[in-house]
C-alpha cells in the first residue's frame, strides 16, 4: 500500500468508530427517555428539593 492509501484507510476506521459511538449514544438517550423514564422520575421526586409557592 502507498502511504496515502494507509492514511485514508486509518482515517476511515476512525470515522467508522466515531459513527458507531454516536449511534450507541443516541440509542442510549432514546432508551432513557422512553423505557426508563418512570424510574428516573420517581428518583427525582425522592431526591430533588422542590419549593412550593404559597
Residue frames as a rotation matrix with the C-alpha (Angstrom) as fourth column:
UNK 1
0.572 0.820 0.000 0.00
0.820 -0.572 0.000 0.00
0.000 0.000 -1.000 0.00
UNK 2
-0.204 -0.569 0.796 1.05
0.448 -0.777 -0.441 3.51
0.870 0.267 0.414 -0.60
UNK 3
-0.888 -0.197 -0.416 1.36
0.460 -0.365 -0.810 5.89
0.008 -0.910 0.415 2.31
UNK 4
-0.759 0.650 0.048 -1.65
-0.629 -0.749 0.208 7.87
0.171 0.128 0.977 1.10
UNK 5
-0.053 0.757 -0.651 -3.80
-0.291 0.612 0.735 4.72
0.955 0.228 0.187 0.98
UNK 6
-0.426 -0.170 -0.889 -2.75
0.707 0.550 -0.444 3.76
0.564 -0.818 -0.114 4.52
UNK 7
-0.990 0.059 -0.125 -3.67
0.029 -0.795 -0.606 7.18
-0.135 -0.604 0.785 5.85
UNK 8
-0.446 0.881 -0.158 -7.06
-0.772 -0.289 0.565 7.07
0.452 0.374 0.810 4.13
UNK 9
-0.081 0.380 -0.922 -7.69
0.137 0.920 0.367 3.54
0.987 -0.096 -0.127 5.45
UNK 10
-0.671 -0.233 -0.704 -6.82
0.704 0.095 -0.703 4.50
0.231 -0.968 0.101 9.03
UNK 11
-0.923 0.385 0.000 -8.94
-0.376 -0.901 -0.217 7.64
-0.084 -0.201 0.976 8.81
UNK 12
-0.250 0.857 -0.450 -11.83
-0.550 0.256 0.795 5.53
0.797 0.446 0.408 7.57
UNK 13
-0.276 0.086 -0.957 -11.50
0.590 0.801 -0.098 3.19
0.758 -0.592 -0.272 10.54
UNK 14
-0.908 -0.089 -0.409 -11.55
0.389 -0.539 -0.747 6.11
-0.154 -0.837 0.525 12.98
UNK 15
-0.725 0.685 -0.069 -14.55
-0.651 -0.650 0.391 7.61
0.223 0.329 0.918 11.16
UNK 16
-0.109 0.692 -0.714 -16.49
-0.113 0.705 0.701 4.34
0.988 0.157 0.001 11.43
UNK 17
-0.498 -0.131 -0.857 -15.66
0.768 0.392 -0.506 4.03
0.403 -0.910 -0.094 15.14
UNK 18
-0.976 0.137 -0.167 -16.84
-0.042 -0.877 -0.478 7.59
-0.212 -0.460 0.862 15.82
UNK 19
-0.460 0.855 -0.239 -20.09
-0.689 -0.174 0.703 6.98
0.560 0.488 0.669 13.92
UNK 20
-0.140 0.377 -0.916 -20.74
0.335 0.888 0.315 3.77
0.932 -0.263 -0.250 15.86
UNK 21
-0.751 -0.181 -0.635 -20.12
0.659 -0.149 -0.737 5.54
0.039 -0.972 0.231 19.18
UNK 22
-0.884 0.467 -0.036 -22.51
-0.467 -0.884 -0.001 8.33
-0.033 0.016 0.999 18.18
UNK 23
-0.217 0.831 -0.512 -25.21
-0.438 0.386 0.812 5.81
0.873 0.400 0.280 17.27
UNK 24
-0.330 0.038 -0.943 -24.74
0.689 0.692 -0.213 4.00
0.645 -0.720 -0.254 20.58
UNK 25
-0.943 -0.061 -0.326 -25.09
0.277 -0.686 -0.673 7.30
-0.183 -0.725 0.664 22.42
UNK 26
-0.654 0.750 -0.100 -28.26
-0.697 -0.545 0.466 8.23
0.295 0.374 0.879 20.53
UNK 27
-0.101 0.608 -0.788 -29.82
0.014 0.792 0.610 4.81
0.995 0.050 -0.088 21.21
UNK 28
-0.575 -0.174 -0.800 -28.96
0.758 0.257 -0.600 5.10
0.310 -0.951 -0.016 24.91
UNK 29
-0.965 0.247 -0.086 -30.56
-0.202 -0.911 -0.359 8.56
-0.167 -0.329 0.929 25.11
UNK 30
-0.357 0.880 -0.314 -33.71
-0.650 0.007 0.760 7.28
0.671 0.476 0.569 23.42
UNK 31
-0.176 0.258 -0.950 -33.90
0.449 0.880 0.156 4.35
0.876 -0.400 -0.270 25.85
UNK 32
-0.828 -0.167 -0.535 -33.51
0.559 -0.307 -0.770 6.66
-0.036 -0.937 0.348 28.83
UNK 33
-0.857 0.512 -0.062 -36.20
-0.515 -0.854 0.072 8.99
-0.016 0.094 0.995 27.50
UNK 34
-0.103 0.883 -0.458 -38.74
-0.747 0.236 0.622 6.26
0.657 0.406 0.635 26.77
UNK 35
0.137 0.171 -0.976 -38.13
0.158 0.969 0.192 2.99
0.978 -0.181 0.106 28.58
UNK 36
-0.339 -0.404 -0.850 -36.54
0.856 0.241 -0.456 4.12
0.389 -0.882 0.264 31.85
UNK 37
-0.416 0.185 0.890 -38.46
-0.029 -0.981 0.191 7.38
0.909 0.054 0.414 32.22
UNK 38
0.639 0.765 0.080 -40.66
-0.133 0.008 0.991 6.28
0.758 -0.644 0.107 35.14
UNK 39
0.457 -0.555 -0.696 -37.68
0.848 0.508 0.152 5.01
0.269 -0.659 0.702 37.12
UNK 40
-0.593 -0.791 0.150 -35.80
0.728 -0.606 -0.321 8.29
0.345 -0.081 0.935 36.86
UNK 41
-0.179 0.613 0.770 -38.89
-0.187 -0.789 0.585 10.41
0.966 -0.039 0.256 37.51
UNK 42
0.799 0.478 -0.365 -39.54
0.224 0.326 0.918 8.52
0.558 -0.815 0.154 40.75
UNK 43
0.069 -0.856 -0.512 -35.92
0.992 0.114 -0.056 9.02
0.107 -0.504 0.857 41.82
UNK 44
-0.669 -0.311 0.676 -36.14
0.333 -0.937 -0.101 12.73
0.665 0.157 0.730 41.10
UNK 45
0.341 0.853 0.395 -39.32
-0.177 -0.354 0.918 13.01
0.923 -0.383 0.030 43.17
UNK 46
0.743 -0.080 -0.664 -37.50
0.598 0.525 0.606 11.32
0.300 -0.847 0.438 46.03
UNK 47
0.036 -0.916 -0.399 -34.26
0.980 -0.046 0.193 13.33
-0.195 -0.398 0.896 45.98
UNK 48
-0.568 -0.246 0.785 -34.98
0.534 -0.836 0.124 16.75
0.626 0.490 0.607 44.46
UNK 49
-0.531 0.340 -0.776 -35.98
0.645 -0.431 -0.631 19.52
-0.549 -0.836 0.010 46.85
UNK 50
-0.395 0.493 0.775 -38.96
0.698 -0.388 0.602 21.38
0.597 0.779 -0.191 45.47
UNK 51
-0.946 0.116 -0.302 -40.25
0.110 -0.764 -0.636 24.75
-0.305 -0.635 0.710 46.60
UNK 52
-0.184 0.948 0.259 -43.99
0.975 0.142 0.171 25.28
0.125 0.284 -0.951 46.75
UNK 53
-0.853 -0.017 0.522 -45.30
0.068 -0.994 0.080 28.75
0.518 0.104 0.849 46.09
UNK 54
-0.469 0.691 -0.551 -47.76
0.861 0.217 -0.460 29.87
-0.199 -0.690 -0.696 48.73
